[in-house]
Amino acid sequence: MNLKEIKQSFANLKIKHKLIFLITTIMLLITSFNLISTMTALNVYDNRIYSQSEMLLNMTSSSLEKELKEIEDLSLEIATNSAIQTYLNVPSIYNEYDNYRRTSAIIDSMLEMIDSFKYISAIEIIDNQSYSYAIGTHRIQRYDSLNNVNEISNQNGSNVWIYPNGRHSMLISGREIRQTSNLTLSSLGQLFIYIDINALVENITLDSYKDDHLYILKDENLIYPTGNQMNFTHLSNDHFRNPGYDIVPIDGQKHFITHMKSQNTDWTYYNIIPYQDEFQSTNLIKKMIIIVYLGLFVIVLSIGYYFSKTITEPIERLMTKIKEVQKGVFSSSKLNDVDSHKQDEIGQLHYHFQKMVENTDQLIKENYDSQLIIKETEYKALQSQINPHFLYNSLQSINWLAKSADQKEISVMVEALGVLLRNSINNDGMIIPIQKELDIIDNYIAIQKIRFGSRLNFTMEIDEDIQKYLIPKLILQPIVENAVHYGVETMIDECHISVVCKRKLECIIISVIDNGPGMTKELLEKVRNAEVKSKGTGIGLMNIRKRIKSYFGEPYGLCIQSDPLNGTRVTVYIPYKSGDEHA
């Protein structure tokens, strides 16, 4: 059976069976996703424990090696101390008082340098005559001292670590003292610093490691804790050569072991924890989650089967009603049944299906009426375009007659009026270059100058580089018209109207200024609030402001300033935007 046949078989199943299949699939996906997510979260938690354990081990090794480095520096400081070297360079004197003075001087010099070291149990210097100068609480065995001398005598003055063994439990820093004066580097003796490794490690770790989980080894020799009898030979296999963690069986029981090897001391650090102590709770949670999800899957599948029947049976009855409608039965009495009175979604579907059938005829009639209205509107729109064109052509004819009769003023007025009419019916867009808007103003002023003569003094001050930028169509002409209406018409003297257009940063500022009678504060406030009804001024200016804001948004718009007897200034603010940017 190929994929196409499988799809067809599924498509032919009853909705009830499809719902059961869908519920089963969804539950499987959800259960699988939740199980995977939960297990992933628990594994992330486990990995975080691994990482934290590894980080803790790394911090412990860094802190411990920092302390050991300071002890090495102390060893070098003592070995190169000029006073100690001077006394060691003097041959032994078999005079009890002089030997006492020399011993006291050497010991005093050592005591001055070890005040801050809490873990040093003893310091011992052995000169070339095997005479010992020692301080501290640790009892130094003579056999140990002589044995240690042999271990460091061939190390050329570098520091040597002597590890705990069956004879002692101390970590010892050993160094040969060499004469630094005159750079002879001759041997003056040996220096030994005895360190209580248990106290040093336990003070660094505090409560970080409980139940003796931390172990430090050099090869297979245990450095910390001293005296532990555990067999560590099983920790020397390959997967412990690099820092990391692993689960290793020890004495038949799994242990979680974090390990890292120091590059400085060649020591290996282990944090050994019984696996069950650390991960028993997470393993139990994993098993419980699997059982709970399986139980929920069975319960939800049973509930889904029951509800699928309650959904599919009303749908089957609805299909019967649809078939009746296909036959042309629209009678409510024949289509009603018990499902229409139910308040659930299926009942509402039955109810609204009946309403839909009842409204079908009405919708068809309304659609037919709408089409008639649309046709009539299109016809009127075409007619409204024909009339202005007829007027424009008539004005052109009048213009030629005026020119033929040498009536220049009539010709100028008719020609300007024709341009204004053409701009009003032109469909070149609602956003035009500033230059075109200024051309409209020029034609309007040409008509008004013939009307008012010398009473109208009009000027324009325009930056040439902004003439190509955009402005909503018929924004400035109504403002200039207001200035003529409220300035020139109300004045006997000459009225000066100027249009100033300049750029400021990313904004174009266009001001229409007149020296007319101006407005009082009360009238100005009413104009700004569109409360002035007379002559349409307030409403017109507010409409202009709304148009600007609708095209360009805030903070662009229109500002009105006026004082009695000092004229009026209307300022338009638009963005610095060219035709290419608008496109």
Phi, psi and omega in degrees: 000121181276178184296321181297318179293324178296316178298319180294320179296319179293320180296331182276353180292153174292154182301324180302315180289325177296319179297317178299316178298318181295315179298318179298316180296315180298316180297320177297317180294314181296315180298315179297316181298314181295319178297314180296317180297315181295314180296321178296318179297318179294322177294322175298320178298316178299316180296327177294322176298317178301313184294318179296320178296319179293320179295318179298319179295321179294318178296320179297314181295321180296315180296317181295316182290333174295318178295318180294325178295320178295324177292321176299318178297322177297318180300317180293322180296318179293316184296331182258006180297127186295322181294315180296317180297324179297315181290323179289337182280344179276128181300155180297135180250127182275052177236118188299321182292314180295321177296324178295317179297316180295316179299316180296319181295317180295316181295318179298320179296320179291320182296326180296337188257358186241017184301322188270004182256108185276341190260002180276115180276330181196155172230135182225135172242130177244120181277183184290345177264015180063023176273135187256135173240110189229146172224157175121178184265343182282133178278115183269123177279136182300322180297319180297317182300313182293324179293323179291326178302318181295328183289331186250358187294337183251024183257010174057034174085001178277163183285140178232132177265129177249122191268161179301145177217193183295338183271332181213162182244019183260148167268124190244131171262117182244144180207138175279131179274123181241144183290125182264339179290138181062007177055034178284332178057027176283152184286131177249350181150194181230146180243133178231129175246119183265120186247131173280093186297326180296313180294322180297309182293316184293327178289326179289316185278336184051243181260015184293328181239120180250158177058037175054049180278339185270131178226142178234126182234149168243109191058243177251012180266126181282124177264318180215140354281148181285146177086359180282135185261010183293143180272120185252014182293334181285354180265006185260016180280179192297322188284008173249014180277344179239155178300143179161205180211160181197168176249120188232135175285131176230121181054041177078004180235136180289139177231140173270120186237121170260136186214150173204148180249128182284135177280343183271314186255351184063026175268154175245129181255134179234138168242107188251119182230133173303130187300319182295326180297326187266325191238010181298318183294318180292324177294321178294320179297320179300315180294318181295321180297318179298315180297316182297316181294323178295318178297317178296324180299315180294317181296311182296323179296321179293316179296320180299322179296318181295314183290332178298325178292319181293339180271318189284328183295315175297328179294321178297321178292325177295323178298324177297318179295322180296320179296325177295320179294323178299331179279357178098013180272110179247008183285128181295324182295329181276340184260342182291145171206187187294333184293334183293339182266357178283151182261000178278182185298321180293318177298318178295326178296317176299314184296312184287334174297318178297317178297323179297318180296318181295329184270356185299312180299318180297320180294323179296317179295316180297322179296320179296316178298322180297320179297322177295318180297319181297317179298318180293321179296319178298321180295316180294324178296319178296320180295322180293335177281328182291318183299310178300322178297322177296318179295318181297316179295324178295319178297322178297320179294318178298321180299316180292324177295319179295319178295322180294326180271008181058038175260085187295319182295318178297319179298316180297316182295316182294319181295317178295318179297324178296318178297317179299317180295319180297320178294327182289331182257359182287134182257040181273017175108160181271352175244122184229162175297153179300325181300320180294321178295322178292326176297321177299316179297318180302315181291322178295315180295325179302319178293315184291328179294323177294326181287313187260345178064228185287350179290343181249118177244109186242133177224156175228135177237101189236132171287127185295328186285355180249005184290338181274352182279163197265151177210146176300142184296141178057047173265315186277325184300317176297327178292317177296321179299320176299318180297320177294315185295316185264351179253293185296314185294335183262000183244145173272321180284178179293135177251126181258125176239130180229146175244120182243127183231115182222162177254137175227110185056238181260025182229142174257127182247120181241121183243135173249114189241135174225159179255033181288195186289345179073190183223150172287167180298321181294315179294320180299318180295322178293321178299316180297329181266009179060036180262354181273119182264332186293133175061004173077009188295306184301314182296319181298313181295320179293325176296321177297316178300316180296321179297317180297314182293326179291328179280316190244346180077187177288152002263025185277159181161219188219141180231136181243129177230137182199147175226145177302130177071001181243011175084185184226144175234123174246121186244131179252133178244120178227159181286158178278084189227127181268174180297323180296319180294321180295321179295000000 
